[in-house]
Amino acid sequence: MRWWPRTIRWKLLLGLVLLQALSITMFALLLVRLQGRDLRRHTQQRLGNQVTSLASQAQEAMLVNRSDWLAAAVRMMGKAPNVAHAKVTDPAGMVVAVSPGLASRTVLDPAEKEQIFLIRGTNARVFTFGRDRWEALQPIYFGTTLAGYAWVESDRVWDSEQILIVVRGTFIFGLLWIVASSLLVWFISRSISRPLAILHAGTAALMKAPENSEGFPLPVDGDNEFTDLIEAFNGMVASIDEQRSGLNDTLSLLDSMLANAPIGLAFFDRRCRCVRVNHVFAKLIEVPVSRHLGKTLPELLPEPTGRQLEDAVGRVFSNESPEHEIEIEGVGGKPRKPWTWLVSTYPIRTIPNQVRWAGLIVQDISERKRSEETLRKTEKLAATGRLAASIAHEVNNPLEAITNLLYLLRNFCDLDEPAMRYVTMAEREGKRIAEIAQQTLRFYRQSTQPHRATMAELLDSILDLYQGRMNTLNIKVERQYNPEMDLHCYAGEVRQVFANLVGNAIEATSAGGRLVVRARYSRNWEFPSVSGVRFTVADTGYGMEQEVRERVFEAFFTTKENTGTGLGLWVSHEIILKHGGVVHVRSKAGRPGEPSGTVFQVFLPDNEKLITLPRTSLA
């Protein structure tokens, strides 16, 4: 009902008003009924007395034959406030005297004439006729002779006003009673509605901002049941706030663990749809965190990886038991390379004996796998290096004998011109073999103490070592350095750096390309006060893309999957940093019809104490 108020206060007020109005109305109706009955009885008695009085006065006037007395008696009776009119008639019913207002009436109404025949004796008769008209009739006798009749009609307006006076008084009393009761209920309901309003406002504020405790505890005013209710509500809010504080601390710890855990974490419902992941998992599968919610693993990962993980999650719900260290392999990333994940699954129960979610733990062990493989390759390379050093050492003995024999042939044998040319060629190739063996031993037996080394000799030894490969590929070498230039350094380690740079340049350069090796005195790009030598190794090879160039000095990163270890440039970078140097790399990947190539620039300070500078750079 729209007209019915919503608040308790107005419901009480309106209900009370309606109840009192109904009660007063029923009381007024009952009072009118009772008053009307009493009024009729009193009217009958009054009319009887009034008509008897008029008949007595008329009898006296007729005895002395004073018509003026008779007229005065009738006139005086007609002026009574409760009399409509009065009259006197003869025995035939002809009007003899009448009160003012009925002077024109000289005969009785038919209904009044009928009453004449109904009268008995000398007693008055009260009757009703017409529209609720009350009238009294009294015969007038002189002894036994009928002299006429006295008539008195009641004023019904006056009678109605008596009832209205009672009704009016009743309603005035009822209105005052309703107002007084309403005021009393208003103040009483205020003591009820005010605490309820406080509770309502507190509940609404708690629902709107559960974490905002401003405005609590609610004010307590009075000492009644509502006061106890508000105090209980304040205690409940304080308990909730305390529980929320503990829950927030727990959630913060869990969120921190989830966000900062070094492993991928994901959670799935019974339909194998994702409900939450951390950033590590999102990074592993290369899908943003915002796109995981509600997706299945086959929708997030390519086959067969997505299906394998979904099967593992499904087994958690069917078996209700965890599974550990499931190894899954695939290929992905930029650049694309093989990866290996170690996956574990476990059930999450919110209530006993019911698995609601399944947790997925993913650990990327690709680097560990590659490290293990690289360590195996490195061990092979180390063994190969030791074997090569042993072979080089053993080659020197027969090589020395061959060199002596060639010397004897040249100086003590009478050889013709063609044979002498062959001896010369054999001596030249023998020297080359001796140089290669010497370079091999130099790499293996590097000096452990820094000393001043001639850079031209060091660079020439590296280029001579790769001369055969460069001749095969018809690579043109440009040597741009001062033969007298020297530098205080670990010569063996510096030789290893440039061996890696030159070797990589040769591998990246196609037949007919060009290799530039340059060295000159310079200063540190970041610390101009530091002097040293700047080395440049530039090639016209196929170059590197941006993502490859940014990772060339990372350990185990290689673009040569079958032959590379990913350690050469990483070791070279560490050596450069050990000397307090810096290295810059520029590269342009090859495009059809466009030049390409790579330039490595290395600055090594001429530092007698080899104290590492406070800052180095890699660009």
C-alpha positions in Angstrom: 0.0 0.0 0.0 1.7 3.2 -1.2 -0.3 5.4 1.2 0.9 3.5 4.3 4.0 5.0 5.8 7.3 3.1 5.9 8.8 4.2 9.1 7.8 2.8 12.5 7.2 6.3 14.0 4.6 7.2 11.3 3.1 3.8 11.4 2.5 4.2 15.1 1.1 7.7 14.7 -1.2 6.8 11.8 -2.3 3.6 13.3 -3.1 5.3 16.6 -5.0 8.1 14.8 -7.0 5.6 12.7 -7.8 3.5 15.8 -8.8 6.6 17.9 -10.8 8.0 15.0 -12.7 4.7 14.5 -13.2 4.5 18.3 -14.6 8.0 18.6 -16.8 7.5 15.5 -18.3 4.4 16.9 -18.7 6.1 20.3 -20.4 9.1 18.6 -22.8 6.8 16.7 -23.7 5.0 19.9 -24.0 8.3 21.7 -26.3 9.7 19.0 -28.4 6.6 19.1 -28.8 6.8 22.9 -29.2 10.6 22.9 -31.9 10.3 20.2 -33.8 7.7 22.2 -33.6 9.9 25.3 -34.5 13.0 23.3 -37.7 11.3 22.0 -38.7 10.3 25.5 -38.0 13.8 26.8 -39.8 15.4 23.9 -42.9 13.3 24.5 -42.9 14.3 28.2 -42.2 18.0 27.3 -44.9 18.1 24.7 -47.4 16.5 27.1 -46.6 19.1 29.7 -46.6 22.0 27.3 -50.0 21.0 25.7 -51.5 20.4 29.1 -50.4 23.9 30.2 -51.8 25.4 27.0 -55.1 23.6 27.4 -55.4 24.8 31.0 -54.7 28.5 30.0 -57.2 28.1 27.1 -59.9 26.7 29.4 -59.5 29.7 31.8 -59.7 32.2 28.9 -62.9 30.4 27.5 -64.6 30.4 30.9 -64.3 34.2 31.1 -64.8 34.5 27.4 -61.6 36.4 26.9 -60.3 35.7 23.4 -57.4 38.0 23.9 -56.1 35.9 26.9 -56.5 32.8 24.6 -54.5 34.5 21.8 -51.8 35.6 24.3 -51.5 32.1 25.8 -51.1 30.6 22.3 -48.6 33.3 21.3 -46.5 32.8 24.4 -46.5 29.0 24.0 -45.4 29.4 20.3 -42.4 31.6 21.3 -40.9 28.8 23.4 -37.5 27.8 21.9 -38.4 24.2 21.6 -42.0 24.8 20.1 -42.5 25.1 16.4 -46.0 26.4 16.8 -49.1 26.2 19.0 -52.9 26.5 18.3 -56.3 26.0 19.7 -59.3 24.6 17.8 -63.0 24.1 18.4 -64.5 20.6 18.7 -65.0 20.6 14.9 -61.3 21.2 14.3 -61.6 24.8 13.2 -58.6 26.9 14.4 -59.6 29.5 17.0 -56.2 30.8 17.9 -52.8 30.2 16.5 -49.1 31.2 17.2 -47.4 33.6 14.8 -46.3 32.0 11.5 -49.5 29.9 11.1 -52.1 32.7 11.0 -53.1 31.7 7.5 -54.0 28.2 8.6 -57.6 27.9 9.7 -58.1 24.2 9.4 -56.2 21.1 10.6 -54.1 18.8 8.4 -55.8 15.6 7.5 -53.3 13.7 9.7 -54.1 16.0 12.7 -57.9 15.4 12.2 -57.3 11.7 12.3 -55.8 12.1 15.8 -59.1 13.7 17.1 -60.9 10.4 16.7 -58.1 8.6 18.5 -58.1 10.6 21.7 -59.7 9.0 24.8 -60.7 10.9 27.9 -59.0 14.0 29.0 -55.4 12.9 28.8 -52.9 14.4 26.3 -51.9 12.5 23.2 -48.4 12.8 21.6 -48.1 11.6 18.0 -45.8 11.8 14.9 -46.8 12.6 11.4 -45.4 14.0 8.2 -41.6 14.1 8.0 -40.7 13.3 11.6 -43.0 15.9 13.1 -43.9 15.6 16.8 -47.2 17.1 18.1 -49.3 16.9 21.2 -53.1 17.1 21.5 -55.1 17.9 24.6 -58.9 18.2 24.8 -60.4 21.2 26.6 -63.6 20.5 28.7 -66.0 22.6 30.6 -67.2 20.0 33.0 -68.4 17.3 30.7 -68.7 19.5 27.6 -66.0 19.5 25.0 -64.9 23.1 24.3 -62.1 22.5 21.9 -58.5 21.2 21.6 -55.0 22.5 22.4 -52.2 21.7 19.9 -48.4 22.1 20.5 -45.8 21.0 17.8 -42.2 20.4 18.8 -39.4 22.3 16.9 -37.3 19.5 15.4 -34.5 21.9 14.5 -34.0 22.6 18.2 -34.1 18.8 18.9 -31.5 18.2 16.2 -29.3 20.9 17.6 -29.3 19.2 21.0 -27.9 16.1 19.4 -25.4 18.1 17.3 -24.2 19.8 20.5 -23.5 16.4 22.0 -21.8 15.1 18.8 -19.8 18.3 18.5 -18.6 18.1 22.0 -17.7 14.4 21.5 -15.7 15.1 18.4 -13.9 18.1 20.0 -13.0 15.9 22.9 -11.9 13.2 20.5 -9.8 15.6 18.5 -8.1 16.8 21.6 -7.6 13.2 22.7 -6.1 12.3 19.4 -3.7 15.2 19.4 -2.6 14.5 23.0 -2.2 10.8 22.2 -0.3 11.6 19.0 2.1 13.8 20.9 2.7 11.2 23.5 3.2 8.5 20.8 5.5 10.9 18.9 7.8 11.3 21.9 7.7 7.6 22.8 8.3 6.5 19.1 11.1 9.0 18.9 12.9 7.1 21.6 12.4 4.0 19.5 13.0 5.3 16.0 16.1 7.4 16.9 18.2 4.4 18.0 16.8 2.4 15.0 17.9 5.3 12.8 21.3 5.2 14.3 21.5 1.5 13.8 20.3 1.9 10.2 22.8 4.6 9.4 25.6 2.5 10.9 24.5 -0.6 9.0 24.3 1.4 5.7 27.8 2.9 6.3 29.1 -0.6 7.1 27.6 -2.0 3.9 28.8 0.9 1.7 32.4 0.9 3.0 33.2 -2.2 5.1 36.8 -1.2 5.6 36.0 2.4 6.8 35.6 2.5 10.6 34.9 6.2 10.6 31.8 7.0 12.7 32.1 3.9 14.9 31.4 3.2 17.6 27.8 4.4 17.3 26.7 6.9 20.0 24.8 5.4 22.9 22.1 7.5 24.6 19.8 6.3 27.3 19.4 3.0 29.2 17.0 0.6 27.6 16.8 -2.4 25.3 17.8 -0.3 22.3 20.9 0.9 24.1 21.9 -2.7 24.7 21.2 -3.4 21.0 23.5 -0.5 19.9 26.2 -1.6 22.3 26.0 -5.1 20.9 26.2 -3.7 17.4 29.3 -1.7 18.3 30.8 -4.8 19.8 30.0 -6.8 16.6 31.6 -4.0 14.4 34.7 -4.0 16.6 34.9 -7.8 16.3 34.5 -7.6 12.5 37.1 -4.9 12.3 39.5 -7.0 14.3 38.9 -10.1 12.2 39.1 -8.0 9.0 42.5 -6.6 10.2 43.8 -10.1 10.7 42.3 -11.3 7.5 43.8 -8.3 5.6 47.2 -9.1 7.1 46.9 -12.7 6.0 45.7 -11.7 2.5 48.5 -9.2 2.2 51.0 -11.9 3.1 49.5 -14.3 0.7 49.3 -11.6 -2.1 52.9 -10.7 -1.4 54.0 -14.4 -1.6 51.9 -14.9 -4.8 53.3 -11.8 -6.5 56.9 -12.2 -5.5 57.3 -16.0 -5.6 60.1 -16.9 -8.1 57.8 -19.6 -9.5 54.6 -19.6 -11.6 51.4 -20.0 -9.6 47.9 -20.5 -11.1 44.6 -21.7 -9.6 41.7 -23.4 -11.4 38.1 -24.4 -10.7 36.4 -27.7 -11.4 35.8 -26.7 -15.0 39.6 -26.2 -15.3 39.0 -22.4 -15.8 41.6 -20.0 -14.4 40.6 -18.0 -11.3 44.0 -16.4 -10.5 47.6 -16.3 -11.6 50.7 -14.5 -10.6 53.0 -12.5 -12.9 55.6 -15.2 -13.2 53.1 -17.6 -14.6 51.8 -14.9 -17.0 55.3 -14.2 -18.2 56.1 -17.9 -18.7 53.1 -18.4 -21.0 53.5 -14.9 -22.5 49.8 -13.9 -21.9 48.9 -10.8 -19.8 47.5 -11.4 -16.3 44.2 -9.6 -17.3 43.5 -12.2 -20.0 43.7 -15.3 -17.8 40.4 -15.1 -15.8 37.9 -17.6 -17.0 40.1 -19.2 -19.7 41.1 -22.8 -19.9 44.7 -23.9 -20.3 44.2 -25.1 -24.0 42.9 -21.6 -24.7 46.1 -20.0 -23.1 48.8 -22.4 -24.3 49.4 -24.1 -27.6 49.1 -27.9 -28.0 50.2 -30.2 -26.6 51.4 -28.1 -23.6 47.9 -26.8 -22.7 46.4 -30.2 -22.9 49.1 -31.8 -20.7 48.6 -29.1 -18.0 44.8 -29.4 -18.2 45.1 -33.2 -17.8 47.3 -32.7 -14.7 44.8 -30.3 -13.2 41.9 -32.7 -14.0 43.7 -35.5 -12.2 43.8 -33.4 -9.0 40.0 -33.1 -9.0 39.4 -36.8 -9.8 42.1 -38.2 -7.5 42.0 -35.4 -4.8 45.8 -35.9 -4.4 48.8 -33.8 -5.4 51.3 -34.7 -8.2 54.9 -33.5 -8.1 57.7 -32.8 -10.6 55.9 -33.4 -13.9 58.5 -32.4 -16.6 57.0 -30.7 -19.7 59.1 -29.6 -22.6 58.3 -27.2 -25.5 59.6 -24.5 -27.8 58.7 -20.8 -27.5 59.9 -17.3 -26.8 61.7 -14.7 -28.9 63.9 -15.9 -30.3 62.3 -19.3 -30.2 64.3 -21.8 -28.1 63.5 -25.0 -26.2 62.3 -24.7 -22.7 61.6 -27.2 -19.8 59.0 -26.7 -17.0 58.8 -28.6 -13.8 55.1 -28.8 -12.9 53.4 -29.7 -9.6 49.7 -29.8 -8.8 47.8 -29.9 -5.5 44.2 -29.8 -4.3 42.7 -26.8 -2.4 39.9 -27.6 0.1 37.7 -24.8 1.5 35.6 -27.4 3.5 36.6 -30.9 4.5 36.3 -33.7 1.9 35.6 -31.3 -1.0 38.2 -30.0 -3.4 37.1 -26.6 -4.7 40.2 -25.4 -6.6 43.4 -26.9 -8.0 46.7 -25.2 -7.6 49.4 -25.3 -10.3 53.1 -24.6 -9.6 55.3 -24.1 -12.6 59.1 -23.8 -12.4 61.1 -22.9 -15.4 64.2 -25.1 -15.3 65.3 -24.3 -18.9 68.4 -22.4 -17.7 69.3 -25.2 -15.4 68.9 -27.7 -18.2 71.0 -25.5 -20.5 73.5 -24.9 -17.8 73.9 -28.6 -17.3 74.3 -29.2 -21.0 76.7 -26.3 -21.2 78.7 -27.6 -18.3 79.0 -30.9 -20.2 80.1 -29.1 -23.3 82.5 -26.9 -21.3 84.1 -30.0 -19.7 84.5 -31.4 -23.2 86.1 -28.2 -24.4 88.4 -28.1 -21.4 89.4 -31.7 -22.0 89.8 -30.9 -25.7 92.0 -27.9 -24.7 94.2 -30.0 -22.5 94.4 -32.6 -25.3 95.3 -29.9 -27.8 98.0 -28.6 -25.5 99.4 -32.0 -25.1 99.3 -32.6 -28.8 101.0 -29.2 -29.5 103.7 -30.1 -26.9 104.2 -33.5 -28.5 104.2 -32.0 -32.0 107.1 -29.8 -31.2 109.5 -32.7 -30.8 109.1 -34.2 -34.3 108.7 -30.8 -35.7 112.1 -29.8 -34.3 113.6 -32.9 -35.9 112.0 -32.0 -39.3 113.3 -28.5 -39.0 116.8 -29.8 -38.4 116.6 -32.2 -41.3 115.4 -29.4 -43.6 118.3 -27.3 -42.4 120.8 -30.1 -43.3 119.2 -30.5 -46.7 119.5 -26.9 -47.5 123.1 -26.4 -46.3 124.9 -29.8 -46.7 123.2 -31.4 -49.7 123.8 -30.3 -53.3 120.2 -29.8 -54.4 119.1 -28.5 -57.7 116.8 -25.4 -58.0 113.4 -27.2 -58.0 114.4 -29.3 -54.9 115.6 -26.2 -53.1 112.2 -24.5 -53.7 110.5 -27.6 -52.2 112.8 -27.4 -49.1 112.0 -23.7 -48.8 108.3 -24.4 -48.9 108.6 -27.2 -46.3 110.5 -24.8 -44.0 107.8 -22.2 -44.4 105.0 -24.7 -43.6 107.0 -26.0 -40.7 107.3 -22.6 -39.2 103.6 -22.2 -39.6 103.0 -25.5 -37.8 105.3 -24.3 -35.0 103.5 -21.0 -34.8 100.1 -22.7 -34.5 101.5 -25.0 -31.8 102.9 -22.0 -30.0 99.6 -20.2 -30.1 97.8 -23.2 -28.7 100.2 -23.4 -25.8 99.8 -19.7 -25.2 96.0 -20.1 -24.8 96.5 -23.0 -22.4 99.4 -21.5 -20.4 98.2 -18.0 -19.7 100.1 -15.8 -17.4 98.6 -15.3 -13.9 100.3 -11.8 -13.4 99.7 -8.7 -15.5 102.6 -7.3 -17.5 103.2 -4.8 -20.3 102.4 -6.5 -23.6 102.8 -5.3 -27.1 99.4 -5.1 -28.7 100.6 -5.6 -32.2 102.1 -8.9 -31.4 99.0 -10.0 -29.5 96.6 -9.0 -32.3 98.9 -10.5 -35.0 99.0 -13.8 -33.1 95.2 -13.9 -33.1 94.9 -13.0 -36.8 97.6 -15.5 -37.7 95.7 -18.2 -35.8 92.6 -17.6 -38.0 94.5 -16.9 -41.2 93.7 -20.3 -42.7 90.0 -19.9 -42.3 90.1 -16.3 -43.6 92.0 -17.4 -46.6 89.5 -20.2 -47.3 86.6 -17.7 -47.1 88.5 -15.0 -49.0 88.0 -12.5 -46.1 90.0 -9.3 -46.5 91.7 -8.3 -43.3 92.6 -4.7 -42.5 95.1 -4.2 -39.7 95.2 -0.7 -38.3 97.4 -0.4 -35.2 100.8 0.9 -34.2 103.5 -1.9 -34.0 105.0 -0.2 -30.9 101.7 0.2 -28.9 101.8 -1.6 -25.5 99.4 -2.0 -22.6 99.7 -3.2 -19.0 97.2 -6.1 -18.8 96.7 -9.9 -18.5 97.9 -10.7 -21.9 96.5 -14.2 -22.0 93.0 -13.0 -21.0 93.1 -10.1 -23.5 94.2 -12.6 -26.2 91.1 -14.7 -25.3 88.8 -11.7 -25.6 90.0 -10.9 -29.1 90.1 -14.5 -30.1 86.4 -14.6 -29.3 85.6 -11.4 -31.1 87.6 -12.3 -34.2 86.3 -15.8 -34.3 82.7 -14.6 -34.1 83.3 -12.0 -36.8 84.7 -14.7 -39.1 81.8 -17.0 -38.5 79.3 -14.1 -39.2 81.1 -12.9 -42.4 80.3 -14.6 -45.7 82.9 -15.3 -48.4 84.5 -12.2 -49.9 83.7 -10.1 -46.8 85.9 -7.7 -44.9 87.3 -7.7 -41.3 88.8 -4.6 -39.7 91.0 -4.8 -36.6 92.0 -1.4 -35.2 93.8 -0.2 -32.0 94.8 3.3 -31.0 95.5 5.3 -27.9 92.3 6.9 -26.5 90.4 7.8 -23.3 87.5 6.3 -21.5 84.2 7.5 -22.9 82.7 7.9 -19.4 85.8 9.0 -17.5 87.9 11.2 -19.9 90.7 11.4 -17.3 91.4 7.7 -17.7 93.7 6.9 -20.7 94.2 3.6 -22.4 93.8 1.8 -25.7 90.6 1.5 -27.8 90.2 -1.6 -29.8 87.8 -2.1 -32.7 86.8 -5.3 -34.4 84.4 -4.7 -37.3 83.0 -7.1 -39.8 80.6 -7.0 -42.8 78.7 -10.1 -41.6 74.9 -10.5 -41.3 74.6 -8.5 -38.1 72.3 -8.9 -35.1 68.7 -8.0 -34.4 67.9 -5.7 -31.4 66.8 -8.5 -29.1 69.9 -10.5 -29.8 72.2 -7.5 -29.4 70.8 -6.8 -26.0 71.6 -10.3 -24.7 75.0 -11.0 -26.4 76.9 -10.8 -23.0 74.4 -13.0 -21.1 75.8 -16.3 -19.9 74.6 -19.3 -21.9 72.9 -17.2 -24.5 73.8 -18.3 -28.0 72.3 -18.2 -31.5 74.4 -21.2 -32.5 72.3 -23.9 -31.0 74.5 -26.8 -32.2 78.0 -25.4 -31.8 77.8 -22.5 -29.4 78.0 -22.6 -25.6 76.9 -19.0 -24.9 80.0 -18.5 -22.7 82.5 -16.9 -25.1 81.2 -13.3 -25.0 80.1 -13.6 -21.4 83.7 -14.6 -20.4 85.1 -11.8 -22.6 82.8 -9.2 -20.9 83.9 -10.4 -17.5 87.6 -10.0 -18.5 86.9 -6.5 -19.8 85.3 -5.6 -16.5 88.2 -7.2 -14.6 90.5 -4.7 -16.5 88.2 -1.8 -15.6 87.2 -1.4 -19.3 84.0 -0.8 -21.2 82.6 -2.3 -24.4 80.2 -0.9 -26.9 78.4 -2.9 -29.6 76.8 -1.6 -32.8 75.1 -3.9 -35.3 72.8 -3.8 -38.2 71.0 -6.9 -39.4 71.2 -7.7 -43.0 68.4 -6.7 -45.4 68.3 -7.5 -49.1 70.3 -4.9 -51.0 71.5 -3.1 -47.8 74.9 -3.2 -46.0 75.1 -5.1 -42.7 77.7 -5.8 -40.1 78.8 -5.6 -36.4 81.3 -3.3 -34.7 82.7 -4.2 -31.2 84.6 -1.3 -29.5 86.6 -2.2 -26.4 88.4 0.3 -24.2 91.1 -1.0 -21.8 92.7 1.4 -19.4 96.5 1.5 -19.1 96.4 0.8 -15.4 99.6 -0.3 -13.7 97.7 -1.5 -10.7 94.6 -2.8 -12.6 92.2 -1.2 -10.1 88.7 -1.6 -11.4 86.9 1.7 -12.0 83.8 2.5 -10.0 81.5 2.2 -13.0 81.6 0.4 -16.3 79.1 0.4 -19.2 77.7 -1.8 -21.8 76.0 -0.4 -24.8 
